[in-house]
């Protein structure tokens, strides 16, 4: 699944650790989501959307 997480995080000047703290996950988890190695659970995807104030569809896109 493709996502705009890195772009949105960079726009705010947050490190992966900063975002991880806000989401309640590790920096490594943020990195894995950004690089497409891990797809977040639905509850985590909703938390990500809330943090950035955007709908899930604006952050995550199906690669197909």
Backbone bond lengths (Angstrom), bond angles and torsions (degrees), N, CA, C in turn:
res aa  C-N    CA-C-N  psi(-1)  N-CA   C-N-CA  omega(-1)  CA-C   N-CA-C  phi
1 X - - - 1.441 - - 1.530 108.92 -
2 X 1.308 115.89 128.51 1.458 120.63 178.08 1.532 108.87 -82.55
3 X 1.344 115.81 151.19 1.456 118.59 178.52 1.524 111.17 -150.74
4 X 1.320 115.07 164.45 1.462 122.61 -179.25 1.527 111.09 -105.92
5 X 1.319 117.19 20.31 1.454 121.24 -173.54 1.528 112.35 -58.84
6 X 1.324 117.07 -48.40 1.472 120.44 -178.75 1.529 110.54 -60.38
7 X 1.315 115.93 -44.68 1.475 121.24 -179.95 1.537 111.22 -61.20
8 X 1.317 116.80 -47.83 1.467 121.19 -178.39 1.527 111.12 -65.85
9 X 1.320 116.00 -39.82 1.463 120.86 178.86 1.530 110.55 -64.99
10 X 1.324 116.57 -43.52 1.467 121.01 -179.61 1.523 111.61 -64.96
11 X 1.323 117.10 -37.22 1.473 120.44 178.52 1.518 111.46 -58.51
12 X 1.322 116.35 -29.72 1.463 121.00 -177.94 1.525 112.36 -95.60
13 X 1.330 116.58 -4.15 1.460 120.44 179.31 1.521 113.34 73.18
14 X 1.332 116.47 24.83 1.465 120.94 -179.60 1.518 110.58 -92.90
15 X 1.320 115.94 143.52 1.461 120.40 171.27 1.526 108.30 -81.78
16 X 1.320 115.82 169.85 1.460 119.09 175.44 1.516 110.21 -62.25
17 X 1.326 116.34 -35.74 1.459 120.86 177.98 1.523 111.66 -65.12
18 X 1.341 116.25 -41.01 1.472 120.19 178.22 1.519 110.61 -59.19
19 X 1.327 116.19 -47.67 1.452 120.48 -179.00 1.524 110.38 -65.89
20 X 1.326 116.77 -41.58 1.456 120.63 178.45 1.526 111.84 -57.68
21 X 1.331 116.32 -41.50 1.469 119.59 178.46 1.525 111.05 -62.18
22 X 1.312 116.85 -42.58 1.460 120.24 -179.92 1.528 112.09 -65.54
23 X 1.326 115.62 -30.96 1.464 120.38 -177.00 1.524 113.20 -92.99
24 X 1.333 116.41 -13.13 1.459 119.59 -177.14 1.511 113.16 77.71
25 X 1.345 116.32 28.92 1.467 121.60 177.12 1.527 108.76 -129.71
26 X 1.313 116.74 170.20 1.467 120.97 -179.38 1.531 111.30 -78.47
27 X 1.328 114.84 162.31 1.462 120.89 174.18 1.530 109.41 -59.86
28 X 1.330 116.12 -37.57 1.461 120.69 -179.87 1.525 111.05 -63.03
29 X 1.323 116.86 -36.33 1.469 120.10 177.58 1.518 110.86 -65.85
30 X 1.337 116.33 -42.22 1.463 119.96 177.55 1.524 109.69 -60.79
31 X 1.321 116.89 -44.37 1.460 121.08 179.00 1.519 111.11 -60.64
32 X 1.324 116.89 -44.07 1.473 120.85 -178.61 1.527 111.07 -63.98
33 X 1.324 117.34 -37.96 1.467 120.37 177.82 1.531 109.33 -68.15
34 X 1.324 117.17 -45.75 1.467 120.53 -178.77 1.525 112.57 -59.87
35 X 1.315 116.60 -38.23 1.468 120.37 -176.86 1.526 112.77 -88.06
36 X 1.331 117.49 0.64 1.456 120.93 177.48 1.507 114.57 79.27
37 X 1.346 117.65 11.75 1.460 120.29 179.20 1.521 111.80 -82.13
38 X 1.330 115.91 -14.25 1.461 121.31 -176.91 1.516 108.59 -145.77
39 X 1.320 116.87 130.65 1.462 121.35 173.80 1.522 107.69 -96.10
40 X 1.332 117.43 129.21 1.461 119.37 -177.80 1.525 111.50 -68.02
41 X 1.319 114.91 153.93 1.462 120.01 172.68 1.530 107.95 -65.17
42 X 1.304 116.62 163.39 1.462 119.89 179.08 1.534 111.85 -60.39
43 X 1.352 119.55 -44.72 1.464 118.54 177.57 1.535 112.48 -59.91
44 X 1.336 117.19 -39.18 1.462 120.00 178.55 1.524 110.53 -68.20
45 X 1.316 117.94 -39.67 1.469 121.02 177.37 1.531 110.17 -60.32
46 X 1.334 117.46 -40.20 1.473 120.61 176.46 1.524 111.24 -64.50
47 X 1.346 117.69 -39.54 1.475 120.16 177.63 1.520 110.37 -63.85
48 X 1.323 116.78 -41.99 1.467 121.03 178.47 1.524 109.64 -60.47
49 X 1.320 116.45 -46.77 1.468 120.49 179.87 1.524 111.17 -59.86
50 X 1.335 116.90 -41.48 1.475 120.15 179.36 1.520 111.56 -64.84
51 X 1.330 117.20 -42.71 1.464 121.14 -179.52 1.530 110.55 -58.81
52 X 1.329 116.53 -39.77 1.457 120.32 -178.23 1.527 113.49 -92.98
53 X 1.327 117.20 -4.05 1.462 120.76 178.35 1.514 113.33 64.09
54 X 1.334 115.67 36.46 1.463 120.58 -178.55 1.525 109.57 -134.28
55 X 1.327 116.98 156.09 1.471 118.33 175.05 1.530 110.27 -68.80
56 X 1.306 115.76 153.26 1.469 120.93 -179.80 1.530 110.59 -53.26
57 X 1.335 116.91 -40.67 1.470 120.72 -176.23 1.532 112.06 -64.51
58 X 1.327 117.87 -22.49 1.465 120.49 178.64 1.522 111.45 -80.47
59 X 1.326 117.32 -13.86 1.466 121.88 -177.59 1.527 111.40 -106.55
60 X 1.324 116.63 -41.19 1.468 121.39 -176.80 1.520 110.46 -114.14
61 X 1.347 115.92 134.77 1.457 121.35 177.34 1.523 108.90 -130.50
62 X 1.326 115.34 140.82 1.452 120.94 175.33 1.516 108.46 -69.23
63 X 1.313 118.28 138.71 1.460 121.80 -178.24 1.514 112.61 -74.38
64 X 1.327 116.87 -13.42 1.456 120.27 -175.97 1.453 113.58 -82.94
